[in-house]
């Protein structure tokens, strides 16, 4: 129970700071953290969620605390992680306090998802090691296609969840391009070995499994 309270008080609360008074004012749940509807986005068809239902999860905070026994769900469209406590849904308003979250048997971290802009998102850690492979789940919006005359199509936009892959070596983040040329850039220190491996294994950069295979191979060269 203490761990659940810790999550709600230290992670899920929205914190407003008054610089002049140097006083922290916390909006405790339910407050603005209570989710009225966590099932469907108004005026948007399709599913904005990574999982169809709530899944058990474990959170590790940056302070080393572990919170278990709660269910989680990630809204890809809003880039927000939600959790349930006492039959009420809450949004985690301070994701930087999370070191990692184990959800749906996958590890997620809140890290930069864009090598240029540095926008942070919750991303799956597909491969860990000197080189990390992130799976960035992102939303794609399909415009409404309702035809007034024929009365066909949808009057709402539709959201779909897609995957992008990023390789992180040290502090350098590289987005995997469709042709896979950026993989060799990310692994510049082992360019020759990785290049030969890609040719030998007939790696397809459109395949997540193949990209994982390359990252694991690079990490094996570090031993």
Buried (B, 14 or more C-beta within 10 A) or exposed (E): EEBBEBBBEBBBBBEEEEEEEEEEEEEEBEEEBEBEEBEEBEEBBBBBBBEEEBBEBBBBBEEEBEBEEBBBBBBBBEBBBBBBBEEEBBBBBEBEBBBBBBBBEBBBBBBBBBBEEEEBBBBBBBBEBEBBBBBBBBBEEEEBEEEEEEEEEEEBBBBBBEEBBBBBBEEEBBBBEEEBEBBBEBBEEBEEBBEEBBEEEEBEBEEBEBBBBBBBBBBEBEE
